[in-house]
Amino acid sequence: MTGKYGRVRELRLLMVTGNRNGTAGFSFTRAKAGRGPQAFQRATNKAGLRLITIDLYEDRTIFHNFFSNFGSTTIIAQQKPKGILSVAPS
């Protein structure tokens, strides 16, 4: 809420980008509502600037299982045997 304009609606984007080969980046971007394409492009560009490289075991999976918490978000990474497709739980 602002005193001059009242309620200001905004859009929030979490962008994750990578090459499926051990390099990934992410960004969290906010923008005013109605600016979807520009916000999407800005989030993509910021994610590309924040790339990290993860060492892969046998060029296909991670070395060990780990998890991380930030607020109410939990990220779980699990090592998978060869031939198993990694899919997020639904």
N, CA, C and O of each residue as an XYZ file, in Angstrom:
360
protein
N       0.846     -1.182      0.000
C       0.000      0.000      0.000
C       0.892      1.247      0.000
O       1.912      1.308      0.686
N       0.482      2.204     -0.769
C       1.170      3.490     -0.749
C       0.136      4.582     -0.481
O      -1.044      4.417     -0.789
N       0.582      5.685      0.089
C      -0.332      6.783      0.395
C      -0.861      7.466     -0.849
O      -1.985      7.970     -0.849
N      -0.082      7.489     -1.892
C      -0.473      8.217     -3.101
C      -1.255      7.341     -4.083
O      -2.244      7.792     -4.662
N      -0.814      6.082     -4.276
C      -1.411      5.229     -5.309
C      -2.302      4.117     -4.766
O      -2.952      3.421     -5.547
N      -2.348      3.934     -3.460
C      -3.165      2.861     -2.904
C      -2.462      1.518     -3.058
O      -1.240      1.425     -2.944
N      -3.246      0.491     -3.318
C      -2.682     -0.854     -3.430
C      -1.904     -1.005     -4.737
O      -2.433     -0.741     -5.817
N      -0.665     -1.424     -4.631
C       0.189     -1.621     -5.799
C       0.417     -3.118     -5.950
O       1.043     -3.746     -5.097
N      -0.078     -3.673     -7.010
C       0.062     -5.115     -7.238
C       1.423     -5.406     -7.856
O       1.934     -4.641     -8.674
N       1.997     -6.534     -7.442
C       3.298     -6.895     -7.985
C       3.360     -8.378     -8.305
O       2.545     -9.176     -7.842
N       4.329     -8.709     -9.092
C       4.568    -10.055     -9.573
C       5.915    -10.507     -9.035
O       6.866     -9.725     -9.012
N       6.007    -11.749     -8.606
C       7.276    -12.287     -8.113
C       7.634    -13.513     -8.939
O       6.796    -14.381     -9.183
N       8.887    -13.570     -9.364
C       9.359    -14.675    -10.192
C      10.576    -15.326     -9.560
O      11.513    -14.645     -9.142
N      10.555    -16.637     -9.494
C      11.740    -17.416     -9.128
C      12.176    -18.110    -10.409
O      11.453    -18.953    -10.941
N      13.355    -17.758    -10.904
C      13.847    -18.312    -12.161
C      15.048    -19.208    -11.870
O      15.990    -18.800    -11.190
N      15.004    -20.417    -12.386
C      16.124    -21.348    -12.284
C      16.520    -21.722    -13.701
O      15.674    -22.099    -14.512
N      17.802    -21.618    -13.994
C      18.289    -21.942    -15.325
C      19.510    -22.845    -15.208
O      20.209    -22.815    -14.195
N      19.768    -23.636    -16.220
C      20.919    -24.530    -16.197
C      21.098    -25.223    -17.531
O      20.299    -25.049    -18.450
N      22.157    -26.012    -17.625
C      22.443    -26.699    -18.878
C      22.327    -28.215    -18.755
O      22.721    -28.932    -19.676
N      21.798    -28.722    -17.644
C      21.640    -30.164    -17.383
C      22.976    -30.894    -17.424
O      23.035    -32.098    -17.675
N      24.043    -30.147    -17.175
C      25.364    -30.734    -17.225
C      26.209    -30.271    -16.033
O      27.438    -30.290    -16.087
N      25.526    -29.852    -14.949
C      26.231    -29.460    -13.746
C      26.330    -27.976    -13.502
O      26.893    -27.564    -12.488
N      25.801    -27.149    -14.399
C      25.832    -25.703    -14.209
C      24.405    -25.204    -14.029
O      23.526    -25.528    -14.827
N      24.171    -24.409    -12.973
C      22.830    -23.895    -12.691
C      22.935    -22.517    -12.068
O      23.952    -22.161    -11.471
N      21.864    -21.748    -12.217
C      21.780    -20.425    -11.619
C      20.339    -20.134    -11.267
O      19.424    -20.715    -11.851
N      20.129    -19.231    -10.311
C      18.769    -18.877     -9.931
C      18.696    -17.391     -9.613
O      19.709    -16.751     -9.330
N      17.472    -16.847     -9.664
C      17.243    -15.464     -9.268
C      15.813    -15.336     -8.775
O      14.935    -16.114     -9.148
N      15.599    -14.346     -7.935
C      14.277    -14.014     -7.431
C      14.031    -12.564     -7.787
O      14.776    -11.690     -7.345
N      12.996    -12.281     -8.583
C      12.752    -10.954     -9.114
C      11.332    -10.500     -8.803
O      10.394    -11.295     -8.852
N      11.180     -9.224     -8.486
C       9.865     -8.634     -8.272
C       9.652     -7.527     -9.305
O      10.590     -6.827     -9.686
N       8.397     -7.383     -9.750
C       8.072     -6.330    -10.715
C       6.604     -5.964    -10.551
O       5.835     -6.728     -9.968
N       6.214     -4.812    -11.058
C       4.822     -4.406    -11.009
C       3.997     -5.308    -11.909
O       4.487     -5.777    -12.936
N       2.750     -5.555    -11.536
C       1.858     -6.394    -12.333
C       1.649     -5.758    -13.701
O       1.607     -4.533    -13.822
N       1.519     -6.585    -14.724
C       1.351     -6.090    -16.086
C       2.662     -5.976    -16.838
O       2.672     -5.626    -18.018
N       3.752     -6.263    -16.182
C       5.064     -6.200    -16.824
C       5.673     -7.600    -16.903
O       6.869     -7.779    -16.674
N       4.850     -8.576    -17.226
C       5.279     -9.970    -17.238
C       6.463    -10.276    -18.139
O       7.450    -10.837    -17.663
N       6.407     -9.925    -19.445
C       7.531    -10.264    -20.326
C       8.846     -9.610    -19.912
O       9.901    -10.241    -19.981
N       8.788     -8.347    -19.480
C      10.020     -7.677    -19.055
C      10.557     -8.303    -17.768
O      11.768     -8.466    -17.617
N       9.664     -8.654    -16.839
C      10.082     -9.274    -15.582
C      10.686    -10.652    -15.849
O      11.673    -11.037    -15.223
N      10.089    -11.387    -16.779
C      10.595    -12.712    -17.133
C      12.001    -12.613    -17.720
O      12.879    -13.395    -17.355
N      12.220    -11.666    -18.619
C      13.537    -11.484    -19.236
C      14.563    -11.038    -18.203
O      15.703    -11.503    -18.216
N      14.163    -10.137    -17.308
C      15.069     -9.666    -16.254
C      15.466    -10.808    -15.318
O      16.630    -10.919    -14.933
N      14.498    -11.657    -14.952
C      14.784    -12.792    -14.080
C      15.715    -13.789    -14.775
O      16.615    -14.339    -14.140
N      15.509    -14.023    -16.060
C      16.368    -14.925    -16.825
C      17.796    -14.395    -16.883
O      18.747    -15.155    -16.700
N      17.952    -13.103    -17.135
C      19.282    -12.504    -17.216
C      20.000    -12.560    -15.869
O      21.193    -12.860    -15.816
N      19.280    -12.273    -14.776
C      19.899    -12.319    -13.457
C      20.318    -13.743    -13.095
O      21.371    -13.939    -12.488
N      19.512    -14.733    -13.457
C      19.866    -16.128    -13.179
C      21.106    -16.533    -13.961
O      21.933    -17.295    -13.460
N      21.242    -16.031    -15.186
C      22.421    -16.324    -15.994
C      23.691    -15.709    -15.444
O      24.784    -16.209    -15.709
N      23.566    -14.627    -14.680
C      24.733    -13.987    -14.078
C      25.186    -14.677    -12.800
O      26.310    -14.459    -12.346
N      24.328    -15.505    -12.214
C      24.623    -16.153    -10.939
C      24.796    -17.656    -11.101
O      24.218    -18.432    -10.339
N      25.568    -18.066    -12.063
C      25.764    -19.487    -12.332
C      26.772    -20.100    -11.374
O      27.772    -19.477    -11.017
N      26.493    -21.326    -10.967
C      27.443    -22.102    -10.177
C      27.609    -23.455    -10.856
O      26.711    -23.915    -11.561
N      28.744    -24.083    -10.646
C      29.008    -25.390    -11.220
C      29.031    -26.424    -10.102
O      29.692    -26.239     -9.080
N      28.306    -27.505    -10.309
C      28.213    -28.589     -9.335
C      28.982    -29.776     -9.899
O      28.735    -30.207    -11.025
N      29.913    -30.302     -9.111
C      30.665    -31.482     -9.548
C      29.726    -32.684     -9.628
O      28.935    -32.928     -8.716
N      29.821    -33.423    -10.716
C      28.950    -34.574    -10.933
C      29.719    -35.872    -10.768
O      30.901    -35.954    -11.101
N      29.042    -36.879    -10.253
C      29.586    -38.219    -10.094
C      29.230    -39.010    -11.346
O      28.049    -39.138    -11.669
N      30.209    -39.538    -12.051
C      30.024    -40.283    -13.305
C      29.286    -39.442    -14.358
O      28.583    -39.996    -15.203
N      29.439    -38.129    -14.315
C      28.805    -37.203    -15.259
C      27.293    -37.347    -15.346
O      26.714    -37.129    -16.410
N      26.639    -37.714    -14.232
C      25.187    -37.887    -14.287
C      24.457    -37.544    -13.010
O      23.271    -37.225    -13.083
N      25.080    -37.585    -11.844
C      24.388    -37.355    -10.579
C      25.318    -36.664     -9.589
O      26.483    -36.414     -9.900
N      24.819    -36.361     -8.422
C      25.631    -35.695     -7.398
C      26.395    -36.740     -6.586
O      26.088    -37.931     -6.644
N      27.396    -36.281     -5.825
C      28.227    -37.198     -5.058
C      27.521    -37.746     -3.822
O      27.723    -38.908     -3.470
N      26.701    -36.940     -3.156
C      26.017    -37.402     -1.949
C      24.704    -36.649     -1.784
O      24.502    -35.595     -2.387
N      23.814    -37.198     -0.961
C      22.530    -36.573     -0.688
C      22.721    -35.368      0.231
O      23.592    -35.373      1.101
N      21.902    -34.339      0.030
C      21.927    -33.193      0.937
C      20.595    -32.474      0.861
O      19.816    -32.675     -0.070
N      20.343    -31.628      1.859
C      19.152    -30.799      1.843
C      19.494    -29.435      2.418
O      20.495    -29.270      3.115
N      18.644    -28.461      2.115
C      18.850    -27.109      2.602
C      17.490    -26.483      2.869
O      16.542    -26.702      2.114
N      17.392    -25.710      3.938
C      16.156    -25.005      4.285
C      16.401    -23.506      4.238
O      17.450    -23.021      4.659
N      15.417    -22.782      3.720
C      15.429    -21.333      3.777
C      13.990    -20.897      3.946
O      13.197    -20.999      3.010
N      13.643    -20.415      5.120
C      12.253    -20.063      5.402
C      11.390    -21.317      5.325
O      11.688    -22.320      5.974
N      10.330    -21.261      4.539
C       9.449    -22.420      4.403
C       9.805    -23.272      3.192
O       9.070    -24.201      2.858
N      10.921    -22.972      2.528
C      11.343    -23.733      1.354
C      12.401    -24.751      1.738
O      13.360    -24.419      2.434
N      12.234    -25.989      1.289
C      13.212    -27.045      1.503
C      13.652    -27.574      0.147
O      12.825    -27.913     -0.699
N      14.960    -27.643     -0.050
C      15.519    -28.210     -1.277
C      16.184    -29.521     -0.895
O      17.046    -29.560     -0.017
N      15.778    -30.593     -1.560
C      16.322    -31.918     -1.293
C      16.999    -32.412     -2.564
O      16.370    -32.458     -3.621
N      18.267    -32.780     -2.473
C      19.009    -33.326     -3.610
C      19.426    -34.753     -3.256
O      20.054    -34.984     -2.223
N      19.076    -35.699     -4.112
C      19.363    -37.102     -3.856
C      20.166    -37.698     -4.999
O      19.925    -37.405     -6.170
N      21.120    -38.536     -4.638
C      21.890    -39.267     -5.636
C      21.005    -40.386     -6.179
O      20.345    -41.081     -5.407
N      20.985    -40.561     -7.478
C      20.135    -41.574     -8.109
C      20.984    -42.582     -8.871
O      22.010    -42.219     -9.446
N      20.561    -43.859     -8.880
C      21.286    -44.850     -9.661
C      21.097    -44.612    -11.160
O      20.177    -43.908    -11.577
N      21.966    -45.198    -11.946
C      21.926    -45.019    -13.387
C      20.605    -45.552    -13.954
O      20.147    -46.630    -13.576
N      20.002    -44.783    -14.865
C      18.776    -45.190    -15.514
C      17.511    -44.684    -14.835
O      16.424    -44.847    -15.389
N      17.613    -44.076    -13.655
C      16.451    -43.551    -12.957
C      16.289    -42.082    -13.330
O      17.231    -41.299    -13.201
N      15.091    -41.706    -13.794
C      14.807    -40.321    -14.138
C      14.462    -39.572    -12.867
O      13.591    -40.007    -12.113
N      15.125    -38.459    -12.614
C      14.843    -37.654    -11.420
C      13.662    -36.741    -11.709
O      13.730    -35.900    -12.605
N      12.584    -36.902    -10.958
C      11.392    -36.098    -11.116
C      11.002    -35.562     -9.750
O      11.046    -36.292     -8.760
N      10.620    -34.289     -9.689
C      10.190    -33.686     -8.422
C       8.924    -34.368     -7.950
O       8.062    -34.701     -8.763
N       8.793    -34.586     -6.621
C       7.560    -35.204     -6.099
C       6.373    -34.298     -6.317
O       6.484    -33.076     -6.221
N       5.230    -34.904     -6.612
C       4.038    -34.098     -6.862
C       3.078    -34.144     -5.707
O       2.020    -33.516     -5.758
